[in-house]
Amino acid sequence: MSIIDFLTERFLKDVTPEILELGSHKFRRIAGIFQDKTFKLDTFAEVPSEGILNFYPDRKTAISNSGLFRKKIAELYGGRLPSEKHVSIILPDQAFGMGITHLSTVTLKINPMAAIERKVQSSMPLPLANYKLVFESGQPKGNKTPILFAVGIENVLKEITNAAFSSGLLPLSITPSCIMLSGLIRHMESAQNSPYPSVILHMGHGNSFLGIALNGLLRFMETIPIGGKIFVETLIEGESKTRQEIEKKLQEEKILLEEPTSDAQGEIPTYKILEPVFAELLKRIYEGLQTHSQEFPQEGAFRRILVSGGLSAFKNFDKLINGNLGLTVIRIGTLFSVIGPNGPLLADEIARIAPLLGGILLRPWKIEKLEKLVA
C-alpha cells in the first residue's frame, strides 16, 4: 500500500460511507446500521441500469455511455448528482477474476506472489500487467496454506473510479459482490462452531456465486456464469415476448411445483424451456461440492445451503435444490430482519440486497484489503 493510501485510511477511520452497488441490472445504495439482529436502514434506493455497465474478461472498458451513467446516479440520489459523497462501491463478480488456491510452505517462503500470478494468468485472457491483484492468506493446514485472490482489469477499475468522481462520488473501495456477501456469511456463521461447512449460493443478474464456508470463513469459491439474465433471454427466445413481459412472468408465474423432481414438473410449459438452464446450474453446484469434498474429505456432509439473490425468489426453488442435491436450503432473507426507510423488507427483497448488507458489517473503506474472509 502506498503512503498516500495509508494516510487516507488513517484520516477516514471515522467516515461511514454509503454502500453503492453498480450492477448490470440495478444500481442500489444503502446506509444504515446493524443492531439486535436487525439492519436498520436510513437510506435504501434502487434504479434500473440495464445496458449501462457490461463487464467482459477481455475488454478494458465497461461503461457504454458516461452520460447515461451520471443520469442514473442522479436518479439514485433523488434527481441530482451528489456532492462529494463517500461511497464503498460493489461491482458484479464478473468484473473480477477470483479464486482460492493452496500454496505449499516452501512456495510461501520463496515467492508466493509468482505462484499467485501464475494462477491468475492461467485463467485470465489479458497479459498480467493489465490486472490489479489483491490477496490474503488463511490458516495453514498441514503443509498447505489457502490463498484468496481477486483481480480486476486496471483500466476498468480506473474507468469506474473516474465515472464515480465525475458523478459527485468519492469511492473509498471497489469490491466484488461475493466478498461483501462473505462478510454477511461470516457474521451469521462464525458463532456456529460446526465441524461441517455451509454452502452459499447467491444468484445475481449476470452470474451466480458459489461458496463453501466453515464457521464463516471461505474454503471454496467459484463464479457460475448463470444468472437472471440467461433465464430472461432463454424465455425471450423460446416464447417471443418482450423483456418486460418475461420479467413479469418470472416474478408472477409458478414455474416450479411443490415436488419439482416429479414427472408432472416436466409438463409445465415455462419449465420445459428453462429446464436446460436449471440443469446446468444444478450440475455446476454439484461439481463445486465434489471438488471441495475431494480437497477436504474429512469434513463429510454439508450442513446447509444458504441462498440469496433475485433468482432465489423462485417459488419452490429450495425444493428443487433439496430434491436434486439433498441439501437443507435456508433463504438468507429469513435469518434476520431489515427495516428500510418505508418499513420492514420482505424476505425476497432482503435476498436481493444481501451483498450490500454484508458491506454494512464489513469495514469496506479499508483500501485494498479483502477483510480476512478465507479459512
Buried (B, 14 or more C-beta within 10 A) or exposed (E): EEEEEEEBBEEBEEEBBBBBBBBBBBBBBBBBEBEEEBBBBEEBBBBEBEEBBBBEEEEEEBBEEBEEBBBBBBBBBEEEBBEEBBBBBBBBBBBBBBBBBBBBEEBBEEEBEEBBBEBBBEEBEBEEEBBBBBBBBBEBEEEBBBBBBBBBBBBBBEBBBEBBEEBBBBBBBBBBBBBBBBBBBBBBBEEBEEEEBBBBBBBBBBBBBBBBBBBBBBBBBBBBEBBBBBBBEBBBEBBEBEEEEBBEBBEEBEBBBEEBEEEEBEEBEBBEBBBEBBEBBBEBBEEBBEEBBEBBEEBEEBBBBBBBBBBBBBBBBBBBBBBBBEBBBBBBBEBBBBBBEEEEBEBBBBBBBBBBBBBBBBBBBBBEBBBEBBB
